């Protein structure tokens, strides 16, 4: 059972009290900027919020959502389509994530600056992105020879959408090839889960000497992968790309079924979902919400199972019931968000369980709020005509 009115209220409060009042140079949802005293720049964290807003706009038609998305994006993108705070030579896949917003805003408004900007993202970075031998993109220039599965969400849906838009089948084939690389190398056949990363050089402190794989299955990385696969399935379906749809939907179905085995009795997934018994492990909300989003969306697209739908509702309900409170001003507060996790780098992140448990746990970061709004949008899309509403309360609903 899920309380739709409760989720409506939370979403509206987030929009009115946190998102729409935020200034582009200091958004209230970007906890990394605050925690690490970063200067504002083009980044995937903010892009996730803007993506959630454009999706909500297409569903609701609320002009304030589109106006804000344009205003925020205009702070970072000039009229010539340039993004001054981004260096394409960083070859950072995270920076590609916002490209889908540029495509969406161009489609909605017709403004040339958005088209110029997404063309620059492709031509000045992605078309030149260094690759592993199997063909997958490097995650970043500073992480050579490495695939992190979160990067699949950041870049491949954009590449698929761009390829379809430009009618370039070779780009769709590239997406398919990279997904096959991820499935064949990074997926664990015993559990169906995906390791966080793979280093083909096998020289990093976190990679296995034989397989090149990292040590653990990190929830949010799998959540990003699941969300990306759901989005690519939708892009493929809309553009009649049968081979991409078949692969992305098959990979997603397998991953969702695998993750379902680790949902706790309380309806949550843990930071390391396969090791809930370890001291320091905890129910993590951002990855749980990304998984809920992918589950509900898979059902909407027609290939997700009844189990996927029910598990997605269960995850979303568990988060809203147990991990969202309100502050004195009526702002929702989403708890248990892992601020950031990665592999290697200057911090010598070794990929151990202890490492993943050591990263800061924060509240109201975009990496949790955006997936909440994404899952909320899918809930509204799917169950508009497919919910049994209690005549007495008009708030609680269950699936037929």
C-alpha positions in Angstrom: 0.0 0.0 0.0 1.3 3.4 -0.9 0.1 6.8 0.2 -0.1 8.8 -3.1 -1.3 12.0 -1.4 1.7 11.9 1.0 4.1 11.6 -2.0 2.3 14.4 -3.8 2.7 16.6 -0.8 6.4 15.8 -0.4 7.1 16.5 -4.1 5.3 19.8 -4.0 7.0 20.9 -0.8 10.4 20.1 -2.4 9.6 22.1 -5.4 8.3 25.1 -3.6 10.6 25.2 -0.6 13.9 23.9 -1.8 14.2 23.6 -5.6 12.5 26.7 -7.1 13.9 29.1 -4.5 17.5 27.9 -5.2 19.9 30.2 -7.0 22.0 28.6 -9.8 25.3 29.5 -8.2 24.4 28.0 -4.8 21.6 25.4 -5.2 20.3 24.2 -1.8 20.4 20.6 -3.0 24.1 20.3 -3.9 25.6 19.1 -0.6 28.9 18.3 -2.3 29.5 21.9 -3.1 28.9 22.8 0.6 30.7 19.9 2.1 33.9 20.3 -0.1 33.6 24.1 -0.6 33.4 23.6 -4.4 32.9 26.5 -6.7 29.7 26.3 -8.8 30.2 24.7 -12.2 28.4 22.5 -14.7 27.9 19.1 -13.0 25.8 16.0 -13.0 24.3 16.6 -9.6 22.5 19.7 -10.7 21.7 18.2 -14.0 19.8 15.4 -12.3 17.5 17.9 -10.6 16.9 19.7 -13.9 16.1 16.4 -15.6 13.5 15.7 -12.9 12.0 19.1 -13.5 11.8 18.7 -17.3 10.2 15.3 -16.8 7.6 16.8 -14.4 7.0 19.6 -16.8 6.1 17.3 -19.7 3.7 15.5 -17.3 2.1 18.5 -15.6 2.6 21.4 -18.0 3.4 23.7 -15.1 5.2 26.6 -16.6 7.2 27.5 -13.5 9.1 24.2 -13.8 10.2 24.9 -17.4 11.0 28.6 -16.6 13.2 27.5 -13.7 15.0 24.8 -15.8 15.7 27.4 -18.5 16.9 30.0 -16.0 19.2 27.5 -14.2 20.6 26.1 -17.4 21.1 29.6 -18.8 23.5 30.4 -15.9 25.9 27.7 -17.1 25.2 27.8 -20.9 25.6 31.0 -22.9 23.8 32.0 -26.1 26.6 30.4 -28.2 26.1 27.0 -26.6 29.3 27.3 -24.6 29.7 26.0 -21.1 32.6 28.0 -19.7 32.8 26.1 -16.4 33.4 22.8 -18.2 36.6 21.5 -19.8 35.9 18.8 -22.4 39.5 17.6 -22.1 38.7 16.3 -18.7 36.8 13.6 -20.5 34.5 13.4 -17.5 31.4 11.3 -18.3 29.6 13.0 -15.5 29.6 16.2 -17.6 27.6 14.5 -20.4 24.6 13.9 -18.1 23.2 17.4 -18.6 23.2 16.9 -22.4 19.8 15.2 -22.2 18.4 18.4 -20.6 19.8 20.4 -23.5 18.0 18.1 -26.0 14.8 18.3 -24.0 14.9 22.1 -23.7 15.7 22.5 -27.4 12.8 20.2 -28.2 10.4 22.2 -26.0 11.5 25.7 -26.8 13.4 25.5 -30.1 16.1 27.8 -28.7 19.3 27.4 -30.7 21.6 27.8 -27.7 20.6 24.4 -26.4 21.2 22.7 -29.7 24.6 24.3 -30.0 25.5 23.2 -26.5 24.5 19.5 -26.9 26.4 19.4 -30.2 29.5 20.7 -28.4 29.1 18.0 -25.7 29.2 15.4 -28.4 31.7 16.9 -30.8 34.2 18.3 -28.3 34.1 15.6 -25.7 32.2 12.4 -26.4 33.3 11.8 -29.9 36.9 12.0 -28.7 36.4 10.2 -25.4 39.3 7.7 -24.7 38.2 4.0 -24.6 39.1 0.7 -23.2 40.0 -2.1 -25.6 36.4 -3.5 -25.4 35.2 -0.1 -26.7 33.8 1.4 -23.4 34.5 5.0 -22.5 37.0 5.8 -19.9 35.1 7.1 -16.9 37.3 10.2 -16.7 40.7 11.2 -18.0 42.0 10.9 -14.5 40.8 7.3 -14.3 42.3 5.7 -17.4 41.4 2.2 -18.5 38.4 2.2 -16.1 34.7 1.7 -16.4 32.5 2.7 -13.5 28.9 1.5 -14.0 27.5 4.9 -12.9 29.1 6.3 -16.0 26.6 4.3 -18.1 23.8 6.6 -16.8 25.8 9.7 -17.3 26.7 9.2 -21.0 25.0 6.3 -22.8 21.4 7.6 -22.7 22.6 10.9 -24.1 24.6 9.0 -26.8 21.5 6.9 -27.7 19.2 10.0 -27.8 21.7 12.0 -29.8 22.2 9.1 -32.2 18.5 8.7 -32.8 18.0 12.4 -33.2 20.8 12.7 -35.8 19.8 9.4 -37.5 23.2 7.9 -37.0 22.9 4.1 -36.5 26.6 3.8 -35.8 26.1 5.6 -32.5 23.2 3.3 -31.5 25.5 0.4 -32.4 28.2 2.0 -30.1 25.8 2.2 -27.2 24.9 -1.5 -27.7 28.5 -2.5 -27.8 29.3 -0.6 -24.6 26.4 -2.2 -22.8 27.5 -5.6 -23.9 31.0 -4.8 -22.5 29.5 -3.9 -19.2 27.3 -7.0 -19.0 29.9 -9.4 -20.1 32.7 -8.1 -17.9 31.2 -6.4 -14.8 28.1 -8.5 -14.1 28.5 -11.2 -11.5 26.8 -14.3 -12.9 26.3 -15.8 -9.5 24.1 -13.0 -8.1 23.2 -11.0 -11.2 24.6 -7.9 -9.5 27.2 -5.5 -11.0 30.5 -4.6 -9.5 31.1 -0.9 -9.1 34.1 -0.7 -11.5 36.5 -2.5 -13.8 40.1 -1.6 -14.5 41.5 -3.3 -17.6 45.1 -2.5 -16.6 44.5 -4.3 -13.3 47.0 -1.9 -11.7 44.9 0.1 -9.3 44.7 -0.6 -5.6 41.0 -1.5 -5.8 41.1 -3.9 -8.8 41.4 -7.6 -8.6 44.8 -8.8 -10.0 43.1 -11.4 -12.2 39.6 -10.0 -13.1 40.3 -6.2 -12.8 37.0 -5.9 -11.0 36.4 -3.9 -7.8 35.5 -5.7 -4.6 31.9 -4.8 -3.9 28.4 -4.2 -5.3 27.7 -0.6 -4.4 24.0 0.1 -4.4 23.9 3.6 -6.0 26.1 2.6 -8.9 23.7 -0.2 -9.7 20.8 2.3 -9.2 22.4 4.6 -11.8 22.9 1.7 -14.1 19.3 0.6 -13.7 18.0 4.1 -14.3 20.1 4.4 -17.4 18.9 1.1 -18.8 15.3 2.2 -18.1 15.9 5.5 -19.9 17.6 3.8 -22.9 14.8 1.3 -23.2 12.4 4.3 -23.5 14.6 6.1 -26.0 14.9 2.9 -28.0 11.1 2.2 -28.0 10.3 5.8 -29.1 12.8 5.6 -32.0 12.1 2.0 -33.1 15.6 0.8 -32.2 14.8 -2.8 -31.7 18.2 -4.1 -30.9 18.9 -1.5 -28.3 15.5 -2.0 -26.7 16.0 -5.8 -26.6 19.4 -5.5 -24.9 18.7 -2.7 -22.5 15.4 -4.1 -21.3 16.9 -7.6 -20.9 19.8 -6.2 -18.9 17.4 -4.2 -16.8 15.1 -7.0 -16.1 17.9 -9.2 -14.9 19.3 -6.5 -12.7 16.0 -5.6 -11.1 15.2 -9.3 -10.4 18.7 -9.6 -8.8 18.2 -6.5 -6.6 14.7 -7.7 -5.5 16.4 -10.6 -3.7 18.1 -8.1 -1.4 15.1 -6.0 -0.4 14.9 -6.1 3.4 11.7 -6.9 5.4 11.5 -3.1 5.9 11.4 -2.6 2.1 14.8 -1.0 1.7 18.1 -1.8 0.0 21.4 -1.4 1.8 24.6 0.6 0.9 26.1 -2.8 0.1 22.9 -4.7 -0.6 24.4 -8.3 -0.5 26.0 -7.7 3.0 23.3 -6.3 5.3 24.8 -8.1 8.3 28.1 -6.1 8.2 28.6 -3.6 10.9 28.3 -0.1 9.5 26.1 -1.1 6.6 22.8 0.9 6.4 19.7 1.3 4.3 20.6 3.9 1.7 17.9 6.0 0.2 19.3 7.3 -3.1 20.1 3.9 -4.5 16.8 2.6 -3.2 14.9 5.4 -5.0 16.8 4.9 -8.2 15.9 1.3 -8.1 12.2 2.2 -7.5 12.3 4.5 -10.5 13.7 1.8 -12.8 11.2 -0.8 -11.5 8.2 1.4 -12.0 9.4 2.7 -15.4 10.1 -0.8 -16.6 6.5 -1.8 -15.8 5.2 1.3 -17.6 7.3 0.5 -20.7 5.6 -2.9 -20.9 8.5 -5.3 -20.1 8.7 -5.0 -16.4 6.9 -7.6 -14.4 4.2 -7.3 -11.8 6.8 -8.1 -9.2 8.9 -5.2 -10.5 6.0 -2.9 -10.1 5.1 -4.0 -6.6 8.7 -4.0 -5.5 9.2 -0.5 -6.9 6.1 0.7 -5.0 7.4 -1.0 -1.8 10.8 0.7 -2.1 9.2 4.2 -2.7 6.8 3.7 0.2 9.5 2.5 2.6 11.6 5.6 1.9 8.7 8.1 2.2 7.3 6.4 5.3 10.5 5.9 7.2 13.3 8.2 5.9 11.6 11.5 5.2 10.7 13.9 8.0 9.9 17.6 8.0 11.8 20.5 9.5 10.3 23.4 11.4 9.6 25.3 8.1 7.7 22.4 6.5 10.6 21.4 4.3 10.9 17.6 3.7 14.2 16.1 4.8 15.4 13.0 3.1 17.8 11.0 5.3 20.4 8.3 4.7 22.0 9.6 1.5 25.5 8.5 0.8 27.2 11.8 -0.2 29.7 10.4 -2.7 31.7 7.2 -3.3 34.3 6.3 -5.9 37.3 4.2 -6.6 41.0 5.1 -6.3 42.0 8.7 -6.9 43.9 11.0 -4.6 41.8 9.6 -1.7 43.1 6.1 -2.3 39.6 4.7 -2.2 40.2 0.9 -2.0 36.6 -0.3 -2.7 36.4 -2.2 0.6 33.2 -2.5 2.6 34.8 -0.3 5.2 35.5 2.4 2.6 31.8 2.5 1.5 30.6 2.7 5.1 33.1 5.6 5.8 31.7 8.1 3.3 29.6 10.9 4.8 25.8 10.3 5.1 23.9 13.5 4.4 20.3 14.8 4.1 18.6 16.5 1.2 21.3 16.0 -1.4 20.2 16.0 -5.1 21.4 12.4 -5.5 18.4 11.5 -3.3 15.9 14.2 -4.1 16.2 13.8 -7.9 15.5 10.1 -7.8 12.6 10.7 -5.5 11.1 13.1 -8.0 11.9 10.7 -10.9 10.1 7.9 -9.1 7.2 10.2 -8.3 6.9 11.1 -11.9 6.8 7.5 -13.0 4.3 6.7 -10.3 2.0 9.4 -11.7 2.5 8.2 -15.3 1.9 4.6 -14.6 -0.9 4.6 -12.0 -3.0 7.5 -13.2 -5.6 4.9 -14.4 -4.3 1.8 -12.6 -4.9 2.4 -8.9 -7.6 1.4 -6.6 -8.3 4.5 -4.5 -9.9 4.2 -1.1 -13.2 5.9 -1.2 -13.0 6.7 2.5 -9.6 8.3 2.7 -8.9 9.1 -1.0 -5.2 8.9 -0.2 -4.2 5.3 0.2 -3.9 3.2 -2.9 -3.1 -0.4 -3.8 -2.5 -2.0 -7.2 -5.2 -4.0 -8.7 
